[in-house]
Amino acid sequence: MTALRDRFGHRGERCAVCRSDSLKIQTLTHVKKRKTLTLRVCRECGHVGNPDNFKDYTEYESLTRFPVTPRVGTEERPGREFHMARMAVEIMGGSELSVLVYGPGRSLDYRHIGALDKVRRAAVGDLMKLVEDADWVDLAAPVTDRFDLLIACEVVEHFTDPPADFAQLFSHVTDDGLVVCSTNIYDGTDLKKHDYVFIKGHTSYYSPRSIARIAKENGFYIDFRVPLAATTTVGPRKRYVLFSRSIERMQDVALYFGRNLYAPSER
């Protein structure tokens, strides 16, 4: 029975990204943590679905409930979102840019981003307002503003319905704007050794092909870049995924990385 399930998947289940029914259902135990999960690995687009690992962050009533890690920006120290935004501002050029920090949790990087010379507005997009001084965009409300730049740091792996969730995220960006996401990208190796997929709340683990499908369905171009932290602390599968509807904007991305080997990040 297990062999048949692994080969054919659960009856009626489909990939959360491409809707293929060609799923490999794997119940795996992490090699060190001894935690067990049942994963849905799509043979068509490579997406790894982890729906049983869902965590409801709307239950957090204050910032203190969110974890503080080296990537999280504090009042004294900029975090990864700031470095992502600073990179994107340089890529885009110009001035008077509007920036939406999407689902930042405890990070205060919107304050550091707002202090950048070329930024006129740095807003926080979330399902609840956790910081009183933030220019807050309610992600559950109809979209009324679109931004030049959207930063989503360690957010998209929490998506339970990636096509709908990405479409909602993209709806906040101007036609020539830029989206920068930080997440791990699945490389097809042994999932039992991947800490990322076992972290509570991580329900989507994307392959390059699954990201490419999402981008194409929403009219976006994509680029994958390695942040500096991937060479030091966060592991080799960490990527910045850059999206834009504008081919000219993606040319700006290419020119930036013609000058820079790695994307900036916390070290």
TAFENBEL-V298321 format. One record per pair of residues at least 4 apart in sequence whose C-alpha atoms are under 7 Angstrom apart, sorted by the first residue. I is the first residue (numbers start at 1). J is the second residue. D is the distance in Angstrom with one decimal. If there is no record, write none. Layout:
I | J | D
I | J | D
This chain:
1 | 5 | 6.1
2 | 6 | 6.1
3 | 7 | 6.2
4 | 8 | 6.0
5 | 9 | 4.9
5 | 10 | 6.3
5 | 25 | 6.4
6 | 24 | 5.1
6 | 25 | 4.9
6 | 26 | 6.1
7 | 24 | 5.8
8 | 22 | 6.8
8 | 23 | 6.5
8 | 24 | 6.4
9 | 23 | 5.1
9 | 24 | 5.3
9 | 25 | 5.2
13 | 21 | 6.2
14 | 19 | 4.9
14 | 20 | 5.3
14 | 21 | 4.4
14 | 23 | 6.9
15 | 19 | 4.5
15 | 20 | 5.2
15 | 21 | 6.4
15 | 23 | 6.8
15 | 42 | 5.9
16 | 49 | 6.8
16 | 161 | 6.2
16 | 162 | 6.6
17 | 47 | 7.0
17 | 162 | 6.0
17 | 163 | 6.1
17 | 210 | 6.7
18 | 45 | 6.7
20 | 44 | 6.8
22 | 42 | 6.1
22 | 43 | 5.7
22 | 44 | 6.8
23 | 40 | 6.0
23 | 41 | 5.5
23 | 42 | 4.6
23 | 43 | 5.9
24 | 40 | 5.8
24 | 41 | 5.1
24 | 42 | 6.3
25 | 38 | 6.8
25 | 39 | 5.7
25 | 40 | 4.8
25 | 41 | 6.4
26 | 38 | 5.5
26 | 39 | 5.2
26 | 40 | 6.5
27 | 36 | 6.9
27 | 37 | 5.6
27 | 38 | 4.1
27 | 39 | 6.2
28 | 36 | 5.4
28 | 37 | 5.6
28 | 38 | 6.3
28 | 192 | 6.1
29 | 34 | 5.6
29 | 35 | 5.4
29 | 36 | 4.2
29 | 37 | 6.6
29 | 192 | 6.1
30 | 34 | 5.1
30 | 35 | 5.5
30 | 36 | 6.5
30 | 192 | 4.6
30 | 193 | 6.2
31 | 192 | 5.7
31 | 193 | 6.0
38 | 50 | 6.9
39 | 48 | 6.5
39 | 49 | 5.7
39 | 50 | 5.1
40 | 48 | 5.5
40 | 49 | 4.8
40 | 50 | 6.5
41 | 46 | 6.2
41 | 47 | 5.9
41 | 48 | 4.5
41 | 49 | 6.4
42 | 46 | 4.8
42 | 47 | 5.4
42 | 48 | 6.5
45 | 209 | 5.3
45 | 210 | 5.0
46 | 207 | 5.3
46 | 209 | 6.6
46 | 210 | 6.2
47 | 205 | 6.1
47 | 206 | 4.9
47 | 207 | 5.5
47 | 210 | 5.7
48 | 204 | 6.0
48 | 205 | 5.0
48 | 206 | 6.3
49 | 203 | 5.9
49 | 204 | 5.1
49 | 205 | 6.5
50 | 202 | 7.0
50 | 203 | 4.3
50 | 204 | 6.0
51 | 160 | 6.6
51 | 203 | 5.2
53 | 200 | 5.7
53 | 201 | 5.4
53 | 202 | 6.3
53 | 203 | 5.7
54 | 200 | 6.9
54 | 201 | 4.7
54 | 202 | 6.8
54 | 203 | 6.0
55 | 200 | 6.6
55 | 201 | 4.5
60 | 65 | 5.9
62 | 130 | 6.1
63 | 105 | 7.0
63 | 106 | 5.3
63 | 130 | 6.3
66 | 105 | 6.5
66 | 106 | 5.8
68 | 72 | 6.0
71 | 79 | 4.9
71 | 80 | 5.0
71 | 266 | 6.1
72 | 79 | 4.8
72 | 80 | 6.5
72 | 107 | 4.9
73 | 77 | 5.8
73 | 78 | 4.5
73 | 79 | 3.7
73 | 80 | 6.9
73 | 107 | 4.7
73 | 108 | 5.1
73 | 109 | 4.9
74 | 78 | 6.2
74 | 107 | 6.3
74 | 108 | 5.3
74 | 109 | 6.9
75 | 108 | 6.4
78 | 82 | 5.9
78 | 109 | 5.9
78 | 112 | 6.5
79 | 83 | 6.8
79 | 109 | 6.3
79 | 266 | 6.1
80 | 84 | 6.1
80 | 265 | 5.2
80 | 266 | 5.5
81 | 85 | 6.1
81 | 109 | 6.1
81 | 151 | 6.7
81 | 153 | 6.1
82 | 86 | 6.0
82 | 109 | 5.4
82 | 112 | 6.5
82 | 113 | 5.7
83 | 87 | 6.1
83 | 264 | 5.6
83 | 265 | 5.2
84 | 88 | 6.2
84 | 264 | 6.7
84 | 265 | 6.8
85 | 89 | 6.0
85 | 113 | 6.7
85 | 151 | 6.6
86 | 90 | 6.4
87 | 91 | 6.2
87 | 264 | 6.8
88 | 92 | 6.1
89 | 93 | 6.1
91 | 252 | 5.8
91 | 253 | 5.9
91 | 256 | 6.0
92 | 252 | 6.8
95 | 118 | 4.3
95 | 119 | 6.5
96 | 118 | 5.4
96 | 119 | 5.2
96 | 120 | 4.7
97 | 118 | 6.1
97 | 119 | 4.6
97 | 120 | 5.6
97 | 121 | 6.8
97 | 148 | 6.0
98 | 119 | 6.1
98 | 120 | 5.9
98 | 121 | 4.7
98 | 122 | 6.1
98 | 147 | 5.3
98 | 148 | 5.3
98 | 149 | 6.3
99 | 121 | 6.1
99 | 122 | 4.8
99 | 123 | 6.2
99 | 147 | 5.8
99 | 148 | 6.2
99 | 149 | 4.7
99 | 150 | 5.7
100 | 122 | 5.9
100 | 123 | 4.9
100 | 124 | 5.7
100 | 125 | 6.3
100 | 147 | 6.4
100 | 149 | 6.3
100 | 150 | 4.8
100 | 151 | 6.3
101 | 110 | 6.6
101 | 123 | 6.2
101 | 124 | 4.9
101 | 125 | 5.9
101 | 150 | 6.0
101 | 151 | 4.9
101 | 152 | 6.3
102 | 124 | 6.1
102 | 125 | 4.7
102 | 126 | 6.4
102 | 150 | 6.8
102 | 151 | 5.8
102 | 152 | 5.0
103 | 125 | 5.7
103 | 126 | 4.9
103 | 152 | 6.7
103 | 155 | 6.5
109 | 113 | 6.1
110 | 114 | 5.9
110 | 122 | 5.8
110 | 123 | 6.8
110 | 124 | 6.9
111 | 115 | 6.5
112 | 116 | 7.0
113 | 122 | 6.4
114 | 119 | 5.9
114 | 120 | 6.9
114 | 121 | 6.2
114 | 122 | 4.9
123 | 134 | 6.6
123 | 135 | 4.7
123 | 136 | 5.8
123 | 137 | 6.8
124 | 134 | 6.4
124 | 135 | 6.0
124 | 136 | 4.9
124 | 137 | 5.9
125 | 136 | 5.9
125 | 137 | 4.5
125 | 138 | 6.0
125 | 139 | 5.9
126 | 137 | 6.5
126 | 138 | 5.7
126 | 139 | 5.4
127 | 138 | 5.7
127 | 139 | 5.3
127 | 140 | 6.0
128 | 138 | 6.8
129 | 136 | 6.5
143 | 172 | 6.7
145 | 172 | 6.7
146 | 172 | 4.5
146 | 173 | 4.9
146 | 174 | 5.4
147 | 172 | 6.0
147 | 173 | 4.8
147 | 174 | 5.6
148 | 173 | 6.1
148 | 174 | 5.6
148 | 177 | 4.5
148 | 178 | 6.4
149 | 173 | 6.7
149 | 177 | 5.6
149 | 178 | 5.0
149 | 179 | 5.9
150 | 173 | 6.7
150 | 178 | 6.4
150 | 179 | 4.8
150 | 180 | 6.3
151 | 179 | 6.1
151 | 180 | 5.1
151 | 181 | 6.1
152 | 180 | 6.2
152 | 181 | 4.7
152 | 182 | 6.5
153 | 181 | 5.5
153 | 182 | 4.7
154 | 182 | 5.4
154 | 183 | 5.3
157 | 183 | 6.7
157 | 202 | 5.2
157 | 203 | 6.0
157 | 204 | 4.7
157 | 205 | 5.9
158 | 201 | 5.8
158 | 202 | 4.9
158 | 203 | 5.3
158 | 204 | 6.2
159 | 165 | 6.3
159 | 203 | 6.3
159 | 204 | 6.1
160 | 203 | 6.0
160 | 204 | 6.8
161 | 165 | 5.8
162 | 166 | 5.7
163 | 167 | 6.1
163 | 214 | 6.4
164 | 168 | 6.2
165 | 169 | 6.3
166 | 170 | 6.0
167 | 171 | 6.2
167 | 218 | 6.8
173 | 177 | 5.8
175 | 245 | 5.8
175 | 246 | 6.8
176 | 244 | 6.7
176 | 245 | 6.2
176 | 246 | 5.1
176 | 249 | 6.6
177 | 244 | 6.1
178 | 242 | 7.0
178 | 243 | 5.9
178 | 244 | 5.0
179 | 242 | 5.6
179 | 243 | 5.0
179 | 244 | 6.4
180 | 240 | 6.4
180 | 241 | 5.7
180 | 242 | 4.6
180 | 243 | 6.6
181 | 240 | 5.4
181 | 241 | 5.1
181 | 242 | 6.4
182 | 239 | 5.8
182 | 240 | 4.6
182 | 241 | 6.4
183 | 238 | 5.8
183 | 239 | 5.7
183 | 240 | 6.6
184 | 237 | 5.2
184 | 238 | 4.3
184 | 239 | 5.8
185 | 205 | 6.7
185 | 206 | 5.4
185 | 207 | 5.5
185 | 208 | 6.8
185 | 237 | 5.5
185 | 238 | 6.4
185 | 239 | 6.6
186 | 205 | 6.3
186 | 206 | 5.7
186 | 207 | 4.8
186 | 237 | 7.0
187 | 207 | 6.6
195 | 199 | 6.6
197 | 202 | 6.0
197 | 205 | 6.6
206 | 210 | 5.9
206 | 211 | 6.4
207 | 211 | 6.4
208 | 212 | 6.1
209 | 213 | 6.2
210 | 214 | 6.4
211 | 215 | 6.2
212 | 216 | 6.1
212 | 222 | 6.9
213 | 217 | 6.2
214 | 218 | 6.4
215 | 219 | 6.1
215 | 220 | 4.7
215 | 221 | 6.2
215 | 222 | 6.7
216 | 220 | 5.6
219 | 245 | 6.0
220 | 243 | 6.0
220 | 244 | 5.2
220 | 245 | 4.3
221 | 243 | 5.6
221 | 244 | 5.4
221 | 245 | 5.9
222 | 241 | 6.9
222 | 242 | 5.5
222 | 243 | 4.7
222 | 244 | 6.8
223 | 241 | 5.8
223 | 242 | 5.1
223 | 243 | 6.7
224 | 239 | 6.3
224 | 240 | 5.8
224 | 241 | 4.7
224 | 242 | 6.4
225 | 239 | 5.6
225 | 240 | 5.1
225 | 241 | 6.5
225 | 263 | 6.6
226 | 230 | 6.6
226 | 238 | 6.7
226 | 239 | 4.9
226 | 240 | 6.2
226 | 262 | 5.7
226 | 263 | 5.9
227 | 239 | 6.2
227 | 240 | 6.6
227 | 262 | 5.4
227 | 263 | 4.3
227 | 264 | 5.7
227 | 265 | 5.9
228 | 262 | 5.4
228 | 263 | 5.8
228 | 264 | 5.7
228 | 265 | 5.7
228 | 267 | 6.7
229 | 233 | 5.5
229 | 234 | 5.8
229 | 265 | 5.9
229 | 266 | 6.1
229 | 267 | 5.1
230 | 234 | 5.1
230 | 235 | 4.9
230 | 236 | 5.0
230 | 238 | 5.6
231 | 235 | 6.7
231 | 236 | 6.5
232 | 267 | 6.8
234 | 238 | 6.8
244 | 249 | 6.7
244 | 250 | 6.6
246 | 250 | 6.5
247 | 251 | 6.2
248 | 252 | 6.5
249 | 253 | 6.5
250 | 254 | 6.3
251 | 255 | 6.2
252 | 256 | 6.2
253 | 257 | 6.5
254 | 258 | 6.1
255 | 259 | 6.8
256 | 260 | 6.3
257 | 261 | 6.2
